[in-house]
């Protein structure tokens, strides 16, 4: 690894963006007092070295926006002090390690824009301190685990642009702090759960371009209780029937997208 490095007494390693090429040296695992490691926005290639597991004081690990390949090392689950793990915008593949569910202090997990496949491990439901969970733009498949409904501190949940299937779990209605929910561009089916109407803090709800369906009341009237909702997108599904007039009570709504469905009755004044 070649490039400019800045060190401080706060046990921080920051590498200036766009000047580093090559692999991440496993020798970084010897920096036992390191609390922050920023290697984002460079030209790093190769695998993430499992030796990073030895950084037991590490609180923030940013490896985003590189060209890293291979699997996410399950050994990262041993970083008990970690609060931020950002591996987004790389070329990582394979499954999300269930061991990441052992990161009890984790507040941000961003694995977006990789080539990850397989299911979302239910063990992520143990991350009760998590505020942001971003798994967007991967090849994740299978159902959304109901265990995610235990992440009651979650503010942002982004599972968009994957291959997730099955119903939207009603347990997501337990995420009382949630402000942004992105599930668009998957293969989700079934009805929109009425429990989403319990998300009183929600500002953005995007369920577009799935296979959601329903008759008589395909759009739950409970969504009309989302008093601070600003953006609602349900376009590109298989919804039929009428648009519930309760949506007219969403006084903060700035954008409403119901296009490309089979709805037969629009909102009335």
N, C-alpha and C positions, 0 to 999 in steps of 0.2 A: 504494500500500500504506500503510495507516494502522494504527498500533498502538504498543505499548511495545516498545522495543528495548534490549537490554543488550549493551554492548561491553566487552571486556577486553583486556589486553595480550597475551593468548594467542591473539589473532586469532580470536575466537569471535563469531558473530552468533547470538543466541538471541532469538526472538520469542515473547512470552508466549502460551500457548494460548488460543484462542477469542476473541481480540480483533482479529484481522487479517482484513480483507476486501479483495477486489479481486485484481488480477493480481500475479504476481511480477515486479518491475521488472527489465528486462534490464540496467539500470545496476549491478546487483549484480556483474556480471561484471568490473567495474573494481576490485573489492576483491582485488587480486592476492596479498595476504599471508594471505587468509582460509584457515583450516584446518578450521573447524567451522561448519556452517550448519544450524541447527535452525529449520524453519518448520512443523513438524508440528502437527496438532490445531488448525487454524484454519479459516477459511472462504475460503481462497484458491480462485480460479477461473481459467479460461483455460489457456493452454499453459505448459509448462516452457520458459523462454527458452533457446535454444541458446547464448546468450552466457555461460552458466555454464561453458562449456568453457574459458574463460580463467582459471578459478580453479585454477591448476596446483598450488597447495600444498594444495588441499582434501583432507582425509582422511575427513570424515564429512558426508554430505548426507542430511538427514531432511526429506522432504516428505510424509510419510504423513498419512492421516486429514484430507484436504482435499476439494475438489471439482474437482481439476485434470482437464482434458480434453485431447484430441488425442494425438499420438504421443509416444513417448519419443524425445527428440532423439538421433540417433546420435552427435552431437558429445560426449555425455557419455563416450564411449569414449576421449576424449583426456585425461581426468583421471587421469593415471598414478599419483598419490599416494593415490587414493581407497581407503579400507579398508571403508567402510560406505556402501551405497546403499539407502535405504529409500523407495520410492515407493508403498507399499501403501495400500489403502483410499482410492483415488481413482476416477476415471472414465476412466482412460487406455485408449486403444484402439490398434488396429494391431498390427504384429508387434514382437517383441522384437528390437532392433537387434543384428545380429551383432557390431557394433563394441564391445559391452560385453565381449566376449571379450578385448579388449586391456587390460583393467583388471587388470594382473598382480599388484597389491598387494591386490586386493579380498578381504575376509574374509567379508562379509555382503552378500547380494543378496536383497532382499525386494521383489517386485513383486506380491504377493498382493492379492486382492480388487479387481481392475480389470476391464476388458473386453478384455484382450489376446487376440489370436487368432493363427492360424498355428502353425507348428512351433516347438519349442524349438531355437534355433540350436545346431548342434554346436560352434560356436566357444566356447561356455561351458565346454567341456571343457579349455580352456587356462587356466582360473582355478585354478591348482594351490594357491593359498593359501586358497581358499574354505572356510569352516567351516559357513556356513549358506546354503542355496539354497531360497528359499521362493517358489513360483510358484502357490500355491493360489488357488482360486476365480477362474479366468479362463475363457476359451473356447479354450484352446490345443488344437491337434489334431495328428494325425500320430503317428509313433512316438516313443518315448523314445530319444534318441540314445545309442548305445553309448559315445560320447565322454565322457559323464558318469562313466563308470567310471574315468576318469583323475583324478578329484577326490579324491585319497587322504586329504586333510586334512578332508574333509567329515564333520560331526557330525550335521547335520539336513538331510534332503532331503524337501521337502513339495511334491508335484505334485498334490495332491488336488483334487477338484471341477473337473475340466477335461473335455475330450473326447478325451483321448489314446487311441490305439488301437495294435493290434499287440502283440507279445510284450513281456514284461519282459526287458530285456537281461541276459544272464548276467554281463556285465561289471560290473554293480552289486555283484557278489560281491567285487570288488577294494577296496571302500570300507571298509578295515579299521578306521577310526576312527568309523564311522557308529553313532549311538545311536538315531536316530529316522528311520523310513522310512514316509512317508505317500503311498500311491498310490490311496487309495480314491476311489470315485465317478468312475471314468473308463470307458472302453470297452476296457480291456486284455483280451487273449485269449491262448489258448495255455496252456502248463503253467507252474506256478510253478517257476522255475529252482532246481535243487538247490544252485547256487553261493551262494544266500542263506544257506545254512548255514555259510558261511565268515565271516560277519559277527559275529565274536566279541564285539564291544562293544555289539551291538544290544540295546536295551531295549524298543523299541516297533516293531511291524511291523503295518501296517494296509493290507491289500490288498482290503478289502471292497468289494462292489457294483461289480464288473467283470464280465467274461465269461470268467473263468479256468475251465479245465476240466482233465480228465485222468481216466484210468482206471487200475485196478489200484493205483497209488500216486499219487493226485492231489495229496496233500500230501507233499512230499519228506521222507523219513526224516531227511535231513540237518538239518532244522530242529530236531531234537532235540539238536543240538550247541550251540544258542544258550543258553549256560549262564546268562547274566544277563538273559534276556528276561523282561519283566514283563507285556507286553500283546501278544496275538496275535489279530488279527481277520481272518478269511477269509470272513465271512458274505456272503450275497448274490451268490454266484458259481454256477458250474455244475459243481462238484466232485462226483465220484461215487466209489464204492468205500469203502474203510475209512479210519478215522483211524489213522495209524501209532502203535503203542504207544510209540515213541521219544519222543513228546511228553510222556509221563509222567515223563521225566527232567528236565523243565524246572522245577527246584525253586523258582525265583524268580518263576514265573508267577503273576500276580494276576488276570488276566482272559483268558478264552479264548472267542472268539465264532466258531462254525462254523455259525450259523443260516442258513436259506434256501439250502441246497445240496441235493444228492441223495446224501448219504452214507448208507451202509447198515449200517455197523458202528461203534459208538462205542468210546471208550477202555475198557479193562477194568482192574479193580483187580489 
